[in-house]
Amino acid sequence: MAEITGITPQIKDKERCNIEVDGRFFCGMKLETVVKHRLKVGVAVSEEALSRMQLESEKLTALDKALTFITASMKTEKDIRAYLRKKGYLEDISDYVVEKMRSYGYLDDAAYARAYAEHAGKRKGSRLIAMELRQKGVSDEAIEEALSSVSGEADAAYTLLTKYLRGKKTDKATFSKAYRHLLSKGFDYDTARAALERLRGEEDFDGEDGLGADGAEDGADGADGEDT
C-alpha cells in the first residue's frame, strides 16, 4: 500500500487535481472522483486502486482529448501515450484510448510512416527518415514498408545539393562540406556521391573536382562523413 501525500488543484483545469503518492506525482484526477472515493492526504491506497478510479471516471474525457490532439496532424501511438502521460493519465487510460482510436481508424502507425516518408523524402534520405520514425515508436517492419514505397531519393539528394551550393564558391572545401551535408540529411554514400557526379556533369557547371572517386575529399579518409 502507498500513502497519499498531496492533493493539489491543477492550474490549467480547476476541475482536476494532482495526486501525489509517497511524495511524488502519481496522476491527475477529477475532483469529483476524489470526493466520491473520499481521498485525502494520509489515506493509504494502492496504485492499482487509483488507476482503476481514474479509468472509471476519465476514460471518455481522455479519449476526447486525444482525438482533439490528432486533429492538427497525424500522430503515432507513442505520441498519444506521451501526450496522455503529460496530462497526468495512467497506463490503463492510455491502453483504453489507444485501443479505441485504433478501432475507429484514427491511429495507424503504418499509415503514419507512409505519409511521413513520402513527405520527408523530398528533403531527407532514407537513413534519417528511418531514425526519426523509430524515435516516433514506429516498428521496423512498418518503416521498411513505408520506405519501399518512396521513390526519387536520387533526385531529392541532387535538389538538396544544388540548394546547398547556391551562392557558394564551388571549390574543393565546399564540395567536401556539401558531401557531408548530404550524409547528415540521411542519404547514403552512393546517393550522395552520385548527386555530386551529376552536378559535375551539368554543362553549365564549372566547379573544381574537389572529391576523389570514393566521394571523400582528396587526401582524406572521409570518416567524418558519418556525421548525422
RODO-2510 file (C-alpha; in nm, 4 decimals, decimal comma):
residues 228
     n   res          X          Y          Z
     1     m     0,0000     0,0000     0,0000
     2     a     0,1040     0,3590    -0,0612
     3     e     0,0047     0,6813     0,1074
     4     i    -0,1452     0,9918    -0,0496
     5     t     0,0881     1,2767     0,0438
     6     g    -0,0599     1,5578    -0,1638
     7     i    -0,3790     1,6646    -0,3431
     8     t    -0,3465     1,9994    -0,5212
     9     p    -0,5713     2,1717    -0,7801
    10     q    -0,4343     2,1877    -1,1332
    11     i    -0,3544     2,5372    -1,2567
    12     k    -0,4991     2,4929    -1,6071
    13     d    -0,8019     2,2828    -1,5113
    14     k    -0,9733     2,3717    -1,1854
    15     e    -1,1941     2,0625    -1,2076
    16     r    -0,8925     1,8314    -1,1778
    17     c    -0,6181     1,7918    -0,9223
    18     n    -0,2768     1,6321    -0,8972
    19     i    -0,2371     1,3300    -0,6733
    20     e     0,0953     1,2708    -0,5008
    21     v     0,1783     0,9278    -0,3633
    22     d     0,4677     0,8783    -0,1226
    23     g     0,5960     1,2263    -0,2019
    24     r     0,5910     1,2026    -0,5816
    25     f     0,3421     1,2974    -0,8510
    26     f     0,1328     0,9969    -0,9449
    27     c    -0,1569     1,1117    -1,1610
    28     g    -0,4212     1,3714    -1,2303
    29     m    -0,7806     1,3095    -1,1249
    30     k    -1,1184     1,4782    -1,1327
    31     l    -1,2127     1,6492    -0,8075
    32     e    -1,5453     1,4719    -0,8368
    33     t    -1,3655     1,1364    -0,8256
    34     v    -1,1513     1,2453    -0,5315
    35     v    -1,4622     1,3399    -0,3344
    36     k    -1,6535     1,0284    -0,4395
    37     h    -1,3788     0,7961    -0,3117
    38     r    -1,3023     1,0145    -0,0079
    39     l    -0,9391     1,0531    -0,0993
    40     k    -0,7314     1,2840     0,1173
    41     v    -0,3777     1,3311     0,2413
    42     g    -0,2757     1,0478     0,4719
    43     v    -0,5098     0,7892     0,3228
    44     a    -0,3485     0,4558     0,2376
    45     v    -0,4359     0,3317    -0,1100
    46     s    -0,2785     0,1077    -0,3711
    47     e    -0,1601     0,2479    -0,7018
    48     e    -0,3761    -0,0128    -0,8757
    49     a    -0,6843     0,1223    -0,6998
    50     l    -0,6052     0,4791    -0,8047
    51     s    -0,5580     0,3593    -1,1613
    52     r    -0,8998     0,1907    -1,1585
    53     m    -1,0610     0,5068    -1,0199
    54     q    -0,9093     0,7180    -1,2950
    55     l    -1,0049     0,4721    -1,5682
    56     e    -1,3633     0,4526    -1,4454
    57     s    -1,4168     0,8268    -1,4281
    58     e    -1,1944     0,9725    -1,7019
    59     k    -1,1529     0,7300    -1,9911
    60     l    -1,4038     0,9123    -2,2112
    61     t    -1,2555     1,2520    -2,1268
    62     a    -0,9074     1,1243    -2,2097
    63     l    -1,0316     0,9793    -2,5385
    64     d    -1,1916     1,3104    -2,6315
    65     k    -0,8678     1,4975    -2,5555
    66     a    -0,6645     1,2523    -2,7606
    67     l    -0,8997     1,2842    -3,0568
    68     t    -0,8693     1,6623    -3,0372
    69     f    -0,4910     1,6272    -3,0171
    70     i    -0,4723     1,4489    -3,3533
    71     t    -0,6932     1,6928    -3,5437
    72     a    -0,3981     1,9139    -3,6438
    73     s    -0,1814     1,6289    -3,7766
    74     m    -0,1352     1,2526    -3,7713
    75     k     0,0203     1,1044    -3,4595
    76     t     0,1766     0,7723    -3,3641
    77     e     0,0766     0,5511    -3,0737
    78     k     0,3867     0,6695    -2,8877
    79     d     0,2801     1,0327    -2,9408
    80     i    -0,0629     0,9630    -2,7923
    81     r     0,0772     0,7833    -2,4896
    82     a     0,3285     1,0626    -2,4241
    83     y     0,0534     1,3246    -2,4557
    84     l    -0,1759     1,1458    -2,2124
    85     r     0,1055     1,0874    -1,9641
    86     k     0,1876     1,4575    -1,9757
    87     k    -0,1771     1,5245    -1,8900
    88     g    -0,1478     1,3003    -1,5846
    89     y    -0,3234     0,9910    -1,7181
    90     l    -0,2033     0,6446    -1,6227
    91     e    -0,1184     0,3457    -1,8411
    92     d    -0,4655     0,1895    -1,8140
    93     i    -0,6143     0,5065    -1,9624
    94     s    -0,3556     0,5093    -2,2415
    95     d    -0,4282     0,1448    -2,3235
    96     y    -0,8009     0,2184    -2,3416
    97     v    -0,7570     0,5298    -2,5576
    98     v    -0,5090     0,3706    -2,7974
    99     e    -0,7307     0,0665    -2,8475
   100     k    -1,0366     0,2828    -2,9134
   101     m    -0,8506     0,5068    -3,1567
   102     r    -0,7234     0,2038    -3,3450
   103     s    -1,0734     0,0625    -3,3739
   104     y    -1,2027     0,3963    -3,5029
   105     g    -0,9247     0,4115    -3,7608
   106     y    -0,7691     0,7253    -3,6103
   107     l    -0,4419     0,5615    -3,5094
   108     d    -0,2329     0,3659    -3,7583
   109     d     0,1463     0,3742    -3,7236
   110     a     0,1952     0,2101    -4,0641
   111     a    -0,0146     0,4777    -4,2358
   112     y     0,1705     0,7463    -4,0401
   113     a     0,5041     0,6033    -4,1568
   114     r     0,3955     0,6020    -4,5218
   115     a     0,2741     0,9611    -4,5078
   116     y     0,5836     1,0769    -4,3183
   117     a     0,8242     0,9022    -4,5561
   118     e     0,6513     1,0444    -4,8626
   119     h     0,6644     1,3989    -4,7275
   120     a     1,0128     1,3857    -4,5713
   121     g     1,1565     1,2039    -4,8723
   122     k     1,1623     1,5303    -5,0628
   123     r     1,4368     1,6696    -4,8394
   124     k     1,5806     1,3799    -4,6380
   125     g     1,7445     1,0465    -4,7079
   126     s     1,6055     0,7110    -4,6037
   127     r     1,8539     0,6648    -4,3172
   128     l     1,7420     0,9841    -4,1419
   129     i     1,3740     0,9136    -4,2101
   130     a     1,4078     0,5666    -4,0578
   131     m     1,5796     0,7069    -3,7476
   132     e     1,3097     0,9700    -3,6976
   133     l     1,0313     0,7144    -3,7376
   134     r     1,1955     0,4865    -3,4813
   135     q     1,2033     0,7800    -3,2411
   136     k     0,8285     0,8098    -3,3000
   137     g     0,7847     0,4484    -3,1914
   138     v     0,7138     0,3059    -3,5376
   139     s     0,8117    -0,0586    -3,5858
   140     d     1,0987    -0,1570    -3,8155
   141     e     0,8552    -0,3552    -4,0306
   142     a     0,6321    -0,0506    -4,0856
   143     i     0,9370     0,1666    -4,1572
   144     e     1,0709    -0,0764    -4,4156
   145     e     0,7326    -0,0944    -4,5862
   146     a     0,6998     0,2844    -4,5902
   147     l     1,0460     0,3436    -4,7341
   148     s     0,9928     0,0821    -5,0041
   149     s     0,7122     0,2941    -5,1484
   150     v     0,9224     0,6118    -5,1656
   151     s     1,0949     0,6911    -5,4942
   152     g     1,3100     0,9737    -5,6209
   153     e     1,5760     0,9711    -5,3499
   154     a     1,8468     1,0461    -5,6068
   155     d     1,6551     1,3495    -5,7312
   156     a     1,5938     1,4659    -5,3742
   157     a     1,9667     1,4472    -5,2983
   158     y     2,0513     1,6402    -5,6138
   159     t     1,7930     1,9096    -5,5366
   160     l     1,9232     1,9465    -5,1827
   161     l     2,2802     1,9620    -5,3107
   162     t     2,2118     2,2391    -5,5608
   163     k     2,0236     2,4338    -5,2941
   164     y     2,3145     2,3952    -5,0516
   165     l     2,5697     2,5116    -5,3086
   166     r     2,3666     2,8076    -5,4292
   167     g     2,5728     3,1224    -5,3880
   168     k     2,8758     2,9322    -5,2575
   169     k     3,2190     2,9101    -5,4131
   170     t     3,2422     2,5685    -5,5760
   171     d     3,5868     2,4752    -5,4596
   172     k     3,7376     2,1653    -5,3027
   173     a     3,6443     2,2501    -4,9439
   174     t     3,2872     2,3445    -5,0310
   175     f     3,2346     2,0209    -5,2222
   176     s     3,3578     1,8237    -4,9237
   177     k     3,1163     2,0086    -4,6957
   178     a     2,8322     1,9561    -4,9424
   179     y     2,9020     1,5834    -4,9442
   180     r     2,8928     1,5664    -4,5641
   181     h     2,5761     1,7763    -4,5648
   182     l     2,4010     1,5143    -4,7772
   183     l     2,5159     1,2408    -4,5415
   184     s     2,3836     1,4386    -4,2444
   185     k     2,0445     1,4505    -4,4147
   186     g     2,0286     1,0732    -4,4239
   187     f     2,1446     0,9976    -4,7779
   188     d     2,3825     0,7045    -4,8139
   189     y     2,7329     0,7321    -4,9568
   190     d     2,6410     0,6143    -5,3063
   191     t     2,3466     0,8507    -5,3362
   192     a     2,5480     1,1482    -5,2121
   193     r     2,8371     1,0681    -5,4455
   194     a     2,6009     1,0236    -5,7402
   195     a     2,4450     1,3635    -5,6750
   196     l     2,7876     1,5250    -5,6818
   197     e     2,8830     1,3444    -6,0022
   198     r     2,5554     1,4514    -6,1585
   199     l     2,6261     1,8112    -6,0689
   200     r     2,9736     1,7901    -6,2193
   201     g     2,8187     1,6566    -6,5376
   202     e     2,5931     1,9580    -6,5846
   203     e     2,7078     2,1508    -6,8914
   204     d     2,6941     2,4883    -6,7174
   205     f     2,8795     2,3751    -6,4035
   206     d     3,2442     2,4799    -6,3881
   207     g     3,3375     2,3949    -6,0269
   208     e     3,6615     2,2243    -5,9352
   209     d     3,6731     1,8496    -5,8914
   210     g     3,7142     1,8521    -5,5164
   211     l     3,6266     1,4898    -5,4397
   212     g     3,8021     1,1656    -5,5106
   213     a     3,6432     0,8544    -5,6578
   214     d     3,5095     0,7457    -5,3215
   215     g     3,3300     1,0768    -5,2648
   216     a     3,5705     1,1908    -4,9925
   217     e     3,7891     1,4973    -5,0146
   218     d     4,1181     1,4249    -5,1899
   219     g     4,3702     1,3034    -4,9350
   220     a     4,1060     1,2497    -4,6650
   221     d     3,9651     0,9208    -4,5454
   222     g     3,6052     1,0511    -4,5341
   223     a     3,5463     0,9213    -4,1820
   224     d     3,3727     1,2398    -4,0764
   225     g     3,1162     1,1808    -4,3490
   226     e     2,9317     0,9636    -4,0984
   227     d     2,8122     1,2699    -3,9116
   228     t     2,4367     1,2930    -3,8832
***
